[in-house]
Amino acid sequence: MLASELIEYIIENNKIEDVLTSLGCHHINSQSQLEYRCALPNHNNKTSVSVKKETLKIRIYSEDETVYGDIFTLTMHIKGISFPKAVKYMHEVLGLKYTKYKKNDKEDEKENKNPLNVFLKVKPKKINKIDVSDIKFEDCTNINDFLPYLYIGWYKEGILPITRKVFNIRFDEKTNRIAIPHYNPEIPDKIMGIMGRSILSADLCDALNIPKYYPLVKFPKSLSLYGYTQNYKDIIESGVVFTLESEKSVLKLHSKQIRNAVAIGSHSLSDYQIKLLIGLNVEIVICYDQDIKEDYVISECKRISNIRKCSYMFDRWNLLNAKESPADKDLKIFNFMFKYRTKI
């Protein structure tokens, strides 16, 4: 299940206390109809953790700082584990199989009672319907065949070695392409495919008729939201997800300490990507490249804005060069564009 689906499952099946107990929280108390309060493991403050019953949003109070997030960030905080391991842990606690399931006839009968029907409000676009369970993970086990090095050109553009490590960026010396693994949002410790990015400039790729991006291990990009796995904690804590076109933009922002961004691999959101974004329950900020028309950006936002808070960053001040992303600029410009974003 997706993280958002697990949250709905916990709420609908009254499993909140079970999850908190499994994490070692104690003195769990239903303070009101709205929230639970409890203490962290090995701590005495009986009200240091609050958990909203309707959303599983959490707040951890301490003398040093207040931490915001959801039930997964609480799990990561207590267990000291990554988001993929937190998702796996939650499956185990709930007794659920840690794989994508396929609906059967009985599940279809329950469709109308499913709280996730909120996603059906999304205005659909014509896309190829592909099930995540169709992806064969054994095709992606060759990630170690690629060199664990950061391309020098990207380093000069500001992408740091720590970012390379977090996102497992590699280099394919056979094709002279940067190997960019995409992780499965439903089984986030599994690689669903590997995109290869040419080290040549975009203009040179066009002149030589060479694709700038080419899959080294094929996968349906419409089922990927790049950065979802690595940046989940920061997205939930910040309450904002920057939605960009390219993986490179996510990496640049990560190296600038902006770690709540994802990329869709194009400038057209698929229904599945919208489902993932909506499931985060945060403000969705569209940050497309400079060459995308504002009317089109607005149309993308309107596919989301009837369900979640949505806005977009658009260059009205001629701050970006042709085909540049807001992520290509320094933090001063990026933060300026975010501050004056257009809300839908």
SEDO-558882 format. One line per field, with one value per residue: x, y, z of N, C-alpha, C in turn. Coordinates in steps of 0.2 Angstrom, whole numbers, m for minus. Layout:
% SEDO-558882
nx <- (X | ...) $
ny <- (Y | ...) $
nz <- (Z | ...) $
cax <- (X | ...) $
cay <- (Y | ...) $
caz <- (Z | ...) $
cx <- (X | ...) $
cy <- (Y | ...) $
cz <- (Z | ...) $
//
This chain:
% SEDO-558882
nx <- (4 | 2 | 9 | m1 | m13 | m10 | m12 | m25 | m30 | m26 | m34 | m47 | m49 | m47 | m33 | m24 | m20 | m14 | m3 | 4 | 7 | 16 | 27 | 32 | 27 | 19 | 7 | m4 | m17 | m34 | m37 | m47 | m61 | m53 | m39 | m25 | m15 | 2 | 17 | 34 | 45 | 54 | 53 | 46 | 36 | 19 | 11 | 18 | 18 | 6 | m7 | m17 | m33 | m41 | m32 | m19 | m9 | 5 | 13 | 27 | 32 | 45 | 59 | 69 | 65 | 50 | 43 | 35 | 24 | 19 | 12 | 21 | 33 | 34 | 37 | 49 | 56 | 56 | 61 | 73 | 75 | 74 | 62 | 57 | 60 | 51 | 39 | 38 | 39 | 27 | 18 | 21 | 17 | 4 | 0 | 0 | 3 | 19 | 18 | 12 | m5 | m18 | m34 | m49 | m65 | m73 | m67 | m70 | m83 | m83 | m79 | m87 | m87 | m74 | m63 | m53 | m59 | m59 | m49 | m55 | m60 | m51 | m47 | m47 | m33 | m29 | m20 | m8 | m14 | m6 | m2 | 7 | 11 | 14 | 28 | 44 | 54 | 66 | 73 | 79 | 90 | 103 | 109 | 121 | 130 | 133 | 144 | 148 | 149 | 149 | 145 | 156 | 152 | 139 | 143 | 149 | 138 | 132 | 127 | 129 | 141 | 134 | 121 | 121 | 124 | 112 | 102 | 107 | 114 | 122 | 135 | 135 | 147 | 147 | 138 | 140 | 132 | 122 | 117 | 101 | 92 | 75 | 63 | 51 | 35 | 26 | 33 | 45 | 58 | 63 | 70 | 62 | 66 | 78 | 84 | 93 | 104 | 110 | 127 | 130 | 126 | 109 | 107 | 117 | 113 | 101 | 106 | 113 | 104 | 102 | 94 | 91 | 87 | 86 | 80 | 89 | 86 | 71 | 55 | 38 | 37 | 26 | 21 | 30 | 36 | 48 | 60 | 51 | 52 | 65 | 63 | 52 | 50 | 54 | 45 | 32 | 35 | 37 | 25 | 23 | 25 | 36 | 34 | 42 | 49 | 61 | 72 | 85 | 83 | 77 | 88 | 97 | 90 | 90 | 103 | 104 | 98 | 85 | 73 | 61 | 55 | 49 | 50 | 42 | 46 | 42 | 31 | 18 | 7 | 3 | m12 | m9 | 2 | m4 | m12 | m3 | 3 | m8 | m11 | m1 | m5 | m2 | 2 | 3 | 15 | 17 | 31 | 36 | 46 | 54 | 49 | 36 | 19 | 9 | m5 | m6 | 0 | m9 | m20 | m15 | m14 | m28 | m32 | m30 | m33 | m46 | m46 | m34 | m24 | m16 | m4 | 7 | 23 | 28 | 37 | 37 | 46 | 56 | 67 | 72 | 81 | 79 | 71 | 75 | 73 | 65 | 73 | 86 | 91 | 99 | 96 | 90 | 83 | 74 | 67 | 61 | 52 | 44 | 38 | 30 | 22 | 8 | m8 | m21) $
ny <- (m6 | 12 | 25 | 35 | 27 | 17 | 26 | 29 | 16 | 13 | 23 | 20 | 7 | 8 | 8 | 16 | 17 | 4 | 5 | 16 | 10 | m1 | 6 | 10 | 20 | 27 | 29 | 32 | 42 | 46 | 61 | 69 | 70 | 73 | 70 | 60 | 59 | 56 | 48 | 49 | 34 | 30 | 43 | 55 | 64 | 65 | 70 | 74 | 70 | 73 | 66 | 68 | 62 | 61 | 63 | 58 | 66 | 72 | 80 | 83 | 88 | 97 | 103 | 109 | 109 | 109 | 96 | 92 | 82 | 66 | 50 | 42 | 50 | 51 | 37 | 36 | 45 | 39 | 26 | 29 | 27 | 25 | 32 | 22 | 10 | 13 | 13 | m1 | m6 | m2 | m9 | m22 | m21 | m19 | m31 | m33 | m37 | m33 | m28 | m22 | m24 | m32 | m28 | m37 | m45 | m43 | m33 | m23 | m22 | m15 | m3 | 10 | 13 | 16 | 27 | 33 | 37 | 50 | 53 | 51 | 62 | 69 | 77 | 68 | 64 | 58 | 44 | 30 | 16 | 8 | m4 | m4 | m16 | m23 | m20 | m28 | m31 | m38 | m34 | m23 | m25 | m23 | m11 | m9 | m11 | 1 | 15 | 22 | 36 | 54 | 64 | 76 | 88 | 90 | 92 | 104 | 112 | 113 | 102 | 91 | 79 | 72 | 73 | 65 | 53 | 51 | 50 | 39 | 41 | 37 | 32 | 28 | 21 | 15 | 21 | 34 | 41 | 48 | 39 | 37 | 31 | 27 | 25 | 14 | 21 | 13 | 2 | 7 | 4 | m2 | m2 | 4 | 7 | 14 | 29 | 36 | 50 | 61 | 67 | 77 | 94 | 101 | 108 | 103 | 89 | 90 | 95 | 84 | 75 | 66 | 58 | 67 | 62 | 44 | 28 | 17 | 6 | 1 | 9 | 14 | 30 | 38 | 32 | 36 | 46 | 56 | 58 | 57 | 46 | 49 | 62 | 62 | 64 | 77 | 84 | 81 | 87 | 101 | 104 | 107 | 103 | 105 | 104 | 98 | 98 | 90 | 77 | 82 | 95 | 92 | 87 | 97 | 107 | 99 | 99 | 112 | 113 | 112 | 101 | 96 | 92 | 86 | 77 | 75 | 71 | 76 | 88 | 86 | 80 | 64 | 54 | 45 | 51 | 63 | 57 | 52 | 65 | 71 | 62 | 66 | 76 | 90 | 107 | 109 | 114 | 120 | 120 | 123 | 123 | 138 | 139 | 134 | 138 | 149 | 147 | 134 | 129 | 133 | 125 | 113 | 114 | 116 | 103 | 98 | 107 | 107 | 98 | 98 | 111 | 122 | 129 | 139 | 143 | 156 | 164 | 181 | 191 | 190 | 183 | 170 | 161 | 155 | 140 | 137 | 131 | 136 | 130 | 131 | 143 | 154 | 153 | 165 | 170 | 159 | 158 | 170 | 169 | 159 | 165 | 174 | 167 | 161 | 158 | 145) $
nz <- (0 | m3 | 7 | 10 | 9 | 19 | 30 | 29 | 31 | 44 | 51 | 47 | 53 | 66 | 72 | 78 | 92 | 93 | 84 | 90 | 102 | 97 | 94 | 106 | 113 | 127 | 141 | 133 | 128 | 125 | 122 | 117 | 105 | 94 | 95 | 100 | 115 | 120 | 128 | 123 | 120 | 134 | 139 | 150 | 149 | 147 | 138 | 127 | 114 | 101 | 91 | 78 | 76 | 64 | 53 | 56 | 57 | 66 | 81 | 90 | 105 | 113 | 123 | 116 | 102 | 91 | 83 | 67 | 58 | 51 | 55 | 49 | 50 | 63 | 66 | 60 | 67 | 81 | 79 | 72 | 58 | 40 | 28 | 18 | 26 | 37 | 31 | 27 | 40 | 45 | 38 | 43 | 56 | 55 | 50 | 36 | 19 | 12 | m2 | m18 | m20 | m29 | m34 | m30 | m34 | m22 | m16 | m26 | m23 | m12 | m16 | m16 | m2 | 1 | 8 | 0 | m12 | m14 | m23 | m35 | m39 | m46 | m61 | m75 | m87 | m103 | m102 | m102 | m95 | m82 | m71 | m55 | m50 | m61 | m64 | m65 | m54 | m54 | m65 | m62 | m54 | m57 | m53 | m46 | m56 | m61 | m60 | m44 | m44 | m44 | m58 | m64 | m71 | m65 | m52 | m53 | m56 | m44 | m37 | m24 | m17 | m6 | m9 | m20 | m14 | m6 | m16 | m23 | m35 | m50 | m62 | m79 | m88 | m101 | m109 | m107 | m98 | m85 | m72 | m65 | m53 | m50 | m37 | m31 | m27 | m19 | m14 | m7 | m5 | m16 | m32 | m47 | m59 | m71 | m76 | m89 | m91 | m103 | m103 | m112 | m117 | m118 | m130 | m138 | m138 | m145 | m157 | m162 | m163 | m152 | m138 | m123 | m111 | m108 | m105 | m95 | m88 | m92 | m88 | m82 | m82 | m79 | m67 | m58 | m45 | m43 | m30 | m20 | m11 | m5 | 0 | 8 | 22 | 25 | 16 | 23 | 35 | 32 | 26 | 12 | m5 | m18 | m35 | m48 | m65 | m69 | m63 | m60 | m56 | m43 | m37 | m37 | m28 | m17 | m13 | m10 | 2 | 2 | 4 | 0 | m12 | m28 | m43 | m59 | m71 | m83 | m91 | m88 | m78 | m72 | m69 | m58 | m52 | m48 | m38 | m29 | m25 | m19 | m9 | 0 | 7 | 9 | 4 | m13 | m24 | m40 | m51 | m64 | m79 | m87 | m100 | m101 | m104 | m95 | m94 | m97 | m85 | m75 | m79 | m75 | m62 | m58 | m59 | m47 | m37 | m32 | m22 | m14 | m7 | m18 | m28 | m39 | m46 | m56 | m68 | m68 | m69 | m77 | m72 | m75 | m87 | m104 | m104 | m91 | m74 | m59 | m49 | m54 | m51 | m38 | m20 | m16 | m27 | m29 | m17 | m17 | m28 | m23 | m12 | m19 | m26 | m36 | m30 | m31) $
cax <- (0 | 5 | 9 | m8 | m17 | m9 | m15 | m33 | m32 | m26 | m40 | m54 | m49 | m45 | m27 | m20 | m17 | m10 | 3 | 8 | 10 | 21 | 32 | 35 | 24 | 16 | 2 | m8 | m24 | m38 | m39 | m54 | m63 | m49 | m32 | m22 | m9 | 6 | 24 | 39 | 48 | 60 | 52 | 41 | 31 | 14 | 8 | 23 | 16 | m1 | m9 | m24 | m37 | m43 | m27 | m13 | m4 | 8 | 17 | 31 | 34 | 51 | 62 | 73 | 61 | 44 | 43 | 29 | 24 | 13 | 13 | 28 | 39 | 35 | 40 | 56 | 59 | 57 | 65 | 79 | 75 | 72 | 55 | 56 | 59 | 45 | 33 | 39 | 38 | 20 | 15 | 22 | 13 | m3 | m1 | m1 | 9 | 22 | 18 | 6 | m11 | m23 | m41 | m53 | m72 | m75 | m64 | m73 | m90 | m82 | m76 | m90 | m85 | m67 | m61 | m48 | m63 | m57 | m45 | m59 | m62 | m46 | m49 | m42 | m30 | m28 | m13 | m8 | m15 | m1 | m2 | 13 | 13 | 17 | 35 | 48 | 60 | 73 | 76 | 83 | 95 | 110 | 111 | 128 | 134 | 135 | 149 | 145 | 152 | 145 | 148 | 159 | 148 | 134 | 146 | 151 | 132 | 130 | 125 | 134 | 141 | 130 | 115 | 122 | 123 | 105 | 98 | 110 | 115 | 128 | 137 | 136 | 153 | 146 | 134 | 142 | 125 | 121 | 111 | 96 | 87 | 68 | 61 | 44 | 32 | 22 | 38 | 50 | 65 | 64 | 71 | 57 | 69 | 84 | 84 | 100 | 104 | 116 | 132 | 130 | 121 | 103 | 107 | 121 | 109 | 96 | 110 | 116 | 98 | 103 | 89 | 94 | 85 | 85 | 80 | 94 | 81 | 64 | 50 | 33 | 38 | 20 | 20 | 35 | 37 | 55 | 61 | 45 | 55 | 70 | 61 | 45 | 50 | 54 | 39 | 27 | 36 | 37 | 18 | 24 | 29 | 38 | 33 | 46 | 49 | 67 | 76 | 91 | 80 | 76 | 95 | 99 | 87 | 92 | 110 | 103 | 95 | 78 | 72 | 54 | 54 | 48 | 49 | 37 | 49 | 39 | 27 | 11 | 5 | m2 | m17 | m6 | 6 | m8 | m14 | 3 | 4 | m14 | m10 | 4 | m9 | 2 | 1 | 7 | 17 | 20 | 37 | 38 | 52 | 52 | 46 | 29 | 14 | 5 | m12 | m6 | 2 | m15 | m24 | m13 | m16 | m35 | m34 | m28 | m35 | m53 | m45 | m29 | m21 | m12 | m1 | 12 | 28 | 29 | 42 | 34 | 51 | 62 | 73 | 74 | 83 | 75 | 70 | 77 | 68 | 67 | 78 | 92 | 93 | 101 | 91 | 87 | 78 | 69 | 63 | 57 | 47 | 40 | 35 | 25 | 18 | 1 | m12 | m27) $
cay <- (0 | 18 | 28 | 38 | 21 | 15 | 30 | 28 | 10 | 14 | 27 | 16 | 1 | 10 | 5 | 21 | 15 | m2 | 8 | 19 | 5 | m4 | 11 | 10 | 26 | 25 | 33 | 34 | 44 | 49 | 68 | 72 | 67 | 75 | 68 | 56 | 62 | 51 | 50 | 45 | 29 | 32 | 50 | 55 | 69 | 61 | 74 | 77 | 68 | 73 | 63 | 69 | 56 | 61 | 63 | 55 | 71 | 72 | 85 | 81 | 94 | 96 | 110 | 111 | 111 | 106 | 92 | 91 | 77 | 61 | 44 | 39 | 53 | 49 | 31 | 37 | 49 | 35 | 20 | 31 | 23 | 29 | 32 | 15 | 6 | 15 | 10 | m8 | m8 | m1 | m15 | m28 | m20 | m20 | m38 | m32 | m39 | m27 | m28 | m20 | m29 | m31 | m28 | m43 | m43 | m41 | m26 | m19 | m21 | m10 | 4 | 16 | 15 | 18 | 35 | 35 | 39 | 57 | 54 | 50 | 69 | 72 | 77 | 63 | 65 | 52 | 41 | 23 | 13 | 3 | m6 | m4 | m23 | m25 | m19 | m33 | m28 | m41 | m31 | m17 | m27 | m21 | m4 | m10 | m12 | 7 | 17 | 26 | 43 | 60 | 67 | 82 | 93 | 91 | 95 | 111 | 115 | 113 | 95 | 89 | 72 | 70 | 72 | 59 | 47 | 50 | 48 | 34 | 43 | 33 | 34 | 22 | 23 | 12 | 25 | 41 | 44 | 48 | 34 | 40 | 26 | 29 | 20 | 13 | 24 | 8 | m2 | 12 | 2 | m6 | 2 | 2 | 8 | 18 | 34 | 39 | 57 | 62 | 72 | 83 | 99 | 100 | 110 | 98 | 83 | 92 | 96 | 78 | 70 | 62 | 60 | 69 | 56 | 38 | 23 | 12 | 1 | 4 | 9 | 19 | 36 | 41 | 29 | 38 | 53 | 56 | 61 | 55 | 42 | 52 | 68 | 62 | 67 | 85 | 86 | 81 | 92 | 107 | 106 | 110 | 99 | 108 | 99 | 101 | 93 | 85 | 74 | 86 | 100 | 90 | 86 | 104 | 109 | 95 | 102 | 119 | 112 | 112 | 94 | 94 | 93 | 80 | 78 | 71 | 68 | 79 | 94 | 84 | 76 | 58 | 53 | 42 | 56 | 67 | 53 | 52 | 71 | 72 | 58 | 69 | 81 | 96 | 112 | 107 | 120 | 118 | 124 | 120 | 127 | 144 | 139 | 132 | 143 | 150 | 145 | 127 | 128 | 134 | 119 | 107 | 116 | 115 | 96 | 97 | 112 | 105 | 93 | 100 | 118 | 121 | 135 | 138 | 148 | 158 | 170 | 187 | 196 | 188 | 180 | 164 | 161 | 150 | 133 | 136 | 129 | 139 | 126 | 132 | 149 | 153 | 152 | 171 | 170 | 153 | 160 | 176 | 166 | 155 | 170 | 178 | 162 | 162 | 153 | 144) $
caz <- (0 | m2 | 13 | 11 | 9 | 25 | 34 | 29 | 34 | 51 | 54 | 46 | 57 | 73 | 74 | 80 | 98 | 91 | 81 | 95 | 107 | 94 | 93 | 112 | 116 | 133 | 143 | 127 | 131 | 120 | 125 | 115 | 99 | 89 | 95 | 106 | 118 | 123 | 129 | 119 | 123 | 138 | 141 | 155 | 147 | 145 | 133 | 122 | 107 | 99 | 85 | 75 | 74 | 57 | 48 | 59 | 58 | 73 | 84 | 95 | 109 | 117 | 125 | 110 | 96 | 90 | 76 | 64 | 53 | 51 | 58 | 47 | 52 | 70 | 66 | 58 | 73 | 86 | 77 | 69 | 52 | 34 | 26 | 16 | 32 | 41 | 27 | 28 | 47 | 46 | 35 | 47 | 62 | 53 | 47 | 29 | 15 | 9 | m9 | m21 | m21 | m35 | m32 | m32 | m34 | m16 | m15 | m30 | m21 | m7 | m18 | m14 | 5 | 1 | 8 | m5 | m18 | m15 | m29 | m41 | m41 | m50 | m68 | m79 | m93 | m106 | m101 | m103 | m88 | m80 | m64 | m52 | m49 | m68 | m65 | m63 | m50 | m55 | m71 | m59 | m49 | m60 | m51 | m44 | m62 | m63 | m55 | m39 | m44 | m46 | m64 | m63 | m73 | m60 | m46 | m55 | m56 | m37 | m34 | m19 | m16 | m1 | m13 | m25 | m10 | m4 | m21 | m26 | m42 | m53 | m69 | m84 | m93 | m107 | m113 | m105 | m96 | m78 | m70 | m60 | m51 | m48 | m32 | m32 | m21 | m15 | m11 | m8 | m5 | m22 | m38 | m52 | m66 | m70 | m81 | m91 | m93 | m106 | m101 | m116 | m116 | m121 | m136 | m142 | m139 | m151 | m164 | m164 | m163 | m146 | m133 | m117 | m107 | m111 | m99 | m95 | m87 | m94 | m83 | m84 | m79 | m76 | m61 | m53 | m43 | m41 | m24 | m15 | m6 | m1 | 3 | 11 | 29 | 24 | 13 | 28 | 40 | 29 | 23 | 5 | m10 | m24 | m40 | m54 | m71 | m70 | m58 | m59 | m52 | m36 | m34 | m36 | m22 | m11 | m12 | m7 | 8 | 0 | 3 | 0 | m19 | m32 | m51 | m63 | m77 | m89 | m88 | m88 | m72 | m74 | m64 | m53 | m49 | m44 | m32 | m24 | m22 | m15 | m3 | 5 | 12 | 10 | m2 | m19 | m28 | m47 | m52 | m71 | m82 | m89 | m107 | m101 | m104 | m89 | m95 | m96 | m78 | m72 | m80 | m71 | m55 | m57 | m58 | m40 | m32 | m29 | m17 | m10 | m8 | m24 | m31 | m44 | m47 | m63 | m69 | m70 | m68 | m81 | m68 | m78 | m94 | m108 | m102 | m84 | m69 | m53 | m45 | m57 | m48 | m31 | m15 | m15 | m32 | m28 | m11 | m20 | m33 | m19 | m8 | m23 | m30 | m37 | m27 | m35) $
cx <- (4 | 4 | 2 | m13 | m17 | m12 | m22 | m34 | m31 | m32 | m46 | m54 | m47 | m39 | m22 | m16 | m12 | m3 | 7 | 11 | 16 | 27 | 35 | 32 | 20 | 11 | m2 | m15 | m27 | m41 | m45 | m56 | m58 | m42 | m31 | m16 | m5 | 13 | 28 | 42 | 54 | 59 | 46 | 35 | 25 | 10 | 12 | 22 | 8 | m2 | m16 | m27 | m39 | m38 | m20 | m7 | m1 | 12 | 21 | 34 | 40 | 54 | 66 | 69 | 54 | 44 | 36 | 29 | 18 | 16 | 20 | 34 | 40 | 38 | 48 | 60 | 61 | 62 | 72 | 80 | 73 | 65 | 53 | 55 | 53 | 39 | 33 | 37 | 30 | 16 | 15 | 18 | 6 | m5 | m3 | 5 | 12 | 23 | 12 | 1 | m15 | m30 | m45 | m60 | m75 | m73 | m68 | m80 | m89 | m80 | m80 | m89 | m78 | m66 | m57 | m52 | m62 | m53 | m48 | m61 | m57 | m48 | m44 | m39 | m29 | m21 | m14 | m9 | m11 | m1 | 6 | 16 | 15 | 25 | 39 | 54 | 67 | 76 | 80 | 88 | 102 | 112 | 119 | 133 | 137 | 140 | 146 | 148 | 147 | 149 | 150 | 155 | 142 | 137 | 147 | 144 | 129 | 127 | 130 | 135 | 136 | 123 | 116 | 121 | 116 | 101 | 101 | 112 | 122 | 130 | 138 | 141 | 152 | 143 | 135 | 135 | 125 | 116 | 107 | 91 | 80 | 66 | 53 | 40 | 28 | 27 | 44 | 57 | 67 | 65 | 66 | 60 | 74 | 84 | 92 | 100 | 111 | 121 | 132 | 125 | 114 | 103 | 111 | 117 | 104 | 100 | 112 | 110 | 99 | 98 | 93 | 93 | 84 | 85 | 85 | 91 | 74 | 59 | 45 | 34 | 32 | 18 | 26 | 35 | 44 | 57 | 56 | 48 | 60 | 68 | 54 | 45 | 49 | 48 | 33 | 28 | 35 | 29 | 18 | 28 | 30 | 38 | 37 | 46 | 55 | 70 | 82 | 89 | 79 | 83 | 98 | 96 | 89 | 99 | 110 | 99 | 87 | 76 | 65 | 51 | 53 | 48 | 45 | 40 | 46 | 36 | 20 | 10 | 1 | m7 | m14 | m1 | 2 | m11 | m9 | 3 | m2 | m13 | m5 | 0 | m6 | 0 | 6 | 8 | 20 | 25 | 40 | 43 | 49 | 48 | 39 | 24 | 10 | m2 | m12 | m4 | m5 | m20 | m22 | m15 | m24 | m37 | m33 | m32 | m42 | m52 | m40 | m27 | m16 | m10 | 4 | 17 | 29 | 33 | 39 | 39 | 57 | 68 | 76 | 76 | 79 | 76 | 73 | 71 | 70 | 72 | 85 | 95 | 95 | 95 | 87 | 81 | 72 | 65 | 58 | 51 | 42 | 35 | 29 | 22 | 11 | m3 | m19 | m33) $
cy <- (6 | 21 | 31 | 32 | 18 | 19 | 30 | 21 | 10 | 18 | 23 | 10 | 2 | 7 | 10 | 19 | 9 | 1 | 11 | 15 | 1 | 0 | 12 | 16 | 23 | 30 | 36 | 36 | 48 | 56 | 70 | 68 | 68 | 72 | 64 | 60 | 56 | 53 | 46 | 39 | 32 | 40 | 50 | 60 | 65 | 64 | 77 | 75 | 69 | 70 | 64 | 63 | 55 | 61 | 60 | 60 | 72 | 79 | 82 | 87 | 93 | 103 | 113 | 113 | 107 | 102 | 91 | 86 | 73 | 55 | 41 | 43 | 52 | 42 | 32 | 41 | 44 | 29 | 22 | 27 | 28 | 28 | 25 | 10 | 7 | 12 | 2 | m10 | m7 | m7 | m21 | m27 | m21 | m27 | m38 | m35 | m33 | m28 | m24 | m25 | m27 | m32 | m34 | m41 | m41 | m34 | m21 | m17 | m15 | m3 | 10 | 18 | 17 | 25 | 37 | 37 | 46 | 58 | 53 | 57 | 72 | 72 | 73 | 66 | 58 | 49 | 34 | 21 | 8 | 2 | m6 | m11 | m26 | m25 | m25 | m31 | m32 | m38 | m25 | m19 | m25 | m14 | m4 | m10 | m5 | 10 | 22 | 33 | 48 | 63 | 74 | 88 | 95 | 94 | 102 | 115 | 116 | 107 | 92 | 81 | 69 | 68 | 66 | 53 | 45 | 47 | 42 | 35 | 39 | 35 | 28 | 24 | 20 | 17 | 33 | 44 | 43 | 43 | 36 | 35 | 30 | 23 | 20 | 16 | 19 | 4 | 2 | 10 | m2 | m1 | 0 | 3 | 13 | 23 | 36 | 46 | 58 | 67 | 78 | 88 | 98 | 102 | 105 | 91 | 84 | 92 | 89 | 72 | 65 | 63 | 62 | 64 | 50 | 33 | 18 | 5 | 4 | 3 | 14 | 25 | 39 | 38 | 31 | 45 | 54 | 61 | 60 | 51 | 45 | 58 | 68 | 65 | 74 | 88 | 87 | 87 | 99 | 109 | 108 | 105 | 103 | 103 | 101 | 96 | 88 | 83 | 79 | 92 | 98 | 89 | 93 | 107 | 106 | 98 | 109 | 119 | 113 | 105 | 92 | 95 | 86 | 82 | 73 | 68 | 71 | 86 | 92 | 78 | 70 | 58 | 50 | 47 | 61 | 63 | 53 | 59 | 73 | 68 | 61 | 74 | 87 | 101 | 109 | 113 | 118 | 123 | 121 | 125 | 133 | 144 | 136 | 138 | 143 | 147 | 137 | 125 | 128 | 128 | 113 | 108 | 114 | 107 | 94 | 101 | 111 | 100 | 95 | 108 | 117 | 128 | 134 | 144 | 150 | 164 | 176 | 193 | 195 | 187 | 174 | 165 | 155 | 143 | 132 | 134 | 134 | 136 | 128 | 139 | 148 | 154 | 159 | 172 | 165 | 155 | 166 | 173 | 162 | 160 | 173 | 173 | 163 | 156 | 152 | 143) $
cz <- (0 | 5 | 15 | 12 | 16 | 31 | 35 | 32 | 41 | 54 | 53 | 51 | 64 | 76 | 76 | 87 | 97 | 88 | 86 | 100 | 104 | 94 | 100 | 116 | 122 | 136 | 138 | 130 | 125 | 123 | 123 | 108 | 93 | 89 | 101 | 108 | 121 | 125 | 124 | 123 | 127 | 140 | 146 | 154 | 144 | 139 | 127 | 115 | 106 | 92 | 83 | 73 | 67 | 51 | 50 | 58 | 65 | 75 | 90 | 99 | 113 | 119 | 120 | 104 | 96 | 83 | 74 | 59 | 53 | 55 | 56 | 49 | 60 | 71 | 65 | 64 | 79 | 84 | 74 | 62 | 46 | 32 | 23 | 21 | 36 | 37 | 28 | 35 | 48 | 43 | 40 | 54 | 61 | 50 | 40 | 25 | 11 | 2 | m12 | m22 | m26 | m32 | m34 | m32 | m28 | m14 | m19 | m27 | m15 | m9 | m16 | m7 | 6 | 2 | 3 | m12 | m19 | m21 | m35 | m43 | m45 | m57 | m72 | m85 | m97 | m106 | m101 | m96 | m87 | m73 | m61 | m52 | m55 | m68 | m62 | m60 | m52 | m61 | m68 | m54 | m51 | m58 | m49 | m50 | m64 | m58 | m50 | m38 | m46 | m52 | m62 | m65 | m68 | m54 | m47 | m55 | m49 | m34 | m30 | m19 | m11 | m4 | m17 | m21 | m8 | m9 | m25 | m34 | m44 | m60 | m73 | m89 | m100 | m112 | m112 | m102 | m88 | m76 | m64 | m58 | m48 | m43 | m33 | m26 | m17 | m12 | m11 | m7 | m11 | m28 | m44 | m59 | m65 | m77 | m82 | m93 | m96 | m103 | m106 | m115 | m120 | m128 | m141 | m143 | m145 | m157 | m166 | m164 | m158 | m141 | m126 | m112 | m110 | m105 | m100 | m93 | m87 | m88 | m85 | m80 | m76 | m69 | m56 | m51 | m39 | m35 | m18 | m9 | m1 | 3 | 7 | 18 | 29 | 21 | 19 | 33 | 38 | 27 | 16 | 1 | m16 | m29 | m46 | m59 | m70 | m63 | m56 | m55 | m44 | m33 | m32 | m29 | m16 | m9 | m9 | m1 | 8 | m1 | 3 | m7 | m22 | m39 | m54 | m69 | m84 | m87 | m88 | m83 | m74 | m68 | m57 | m49 | m45 | m38 | m27 | m21 | m17 | m8 | 2 | 10 | 13 | 4 | m7 | m23 | m35 | m49 | m59 | m74 | m85 | m96 | m107 | m100 | m97 | m89 | m94 | m88 | m74 | m73 | m76 | m64 | m53 | m57 | m51 | m35 | m29 | m23 | m12 | m12 | m13 | m26 | m36 | m44 | m54 | m63 | m72 | m71 | m72 | m77 | m71 | m85 | m98 | m105 | m95 | m80 | m63 | m49 | m48 | m54 | m41 | m26 | m15 | m20 | m31 | m22 | m13 | m24 | m28 | m15 | m13 | m28 | m31 | m34 | m31 | m30) $
//
